[in-house]
Amino acid sequence: MNTSKQYDQVIDKCRELYSAKLKDYGSSWRILRLASLTDQIFIKAKRIRQFQESGIMKVKEDISSEYIGIVNYSIIALIQLELPLVEDNNYNIDSALALELYDKHSSAAKQLMEAKNHDYDESWRLMRQSSILDLILTKILRLKQIEDNKGKVVASEGVDANYYDIINYAVFALIRLSE
């Protein structure tokens, strides 16, 4: 198993959808506040958990699309952290810049994954899908608490670290789903 290659394949698929939606909607997501992005990620993760628990899905979309949404919303959140707050109706950014920033943050996520994957010896491959999702949900709840605390942390990682971890866990889930 080549985790690096599998990771790239998943990110390519996520980027493809991000790029297509960028053509359809532009950068309308620039209007979203960080808390709204965190909530979008939360909704997607809760939907996956609901399906894992009940086995019933009334809206016939596969779980992979939800994990792709988690990856893309997390990268969008990292982009929002980097760019100045949107003022007035000036929310558009150039598509080339939007893709460049996507690539920057997906690359940073991969570098983090490679370092942690080395240290943890690919232990994620032994985890259950439900455990991977629970870790994503834990990271989301941490983000919500940090947001409620106005971004202040005492002894914890910052907001960006949690988004990067969410990206990596979602990519792991997508790799596992494809195997």
CORLINNOR-V547713 format. One record per helix or strand of 2 or more residues. SS is the DSSP state (A for helix, B for strand). FROM is the first residue (numbers start at 1). TO is the last residue. If there is no record, write none. Layout:
((SS,FROM,TO) (SS,FROM,TO))
//
This chain:
((A,3,25) (A,28,31) (A,34,54) (A,63,82) (A,95,120) (A,123,126) (A,129,148) (A,159,178))
//
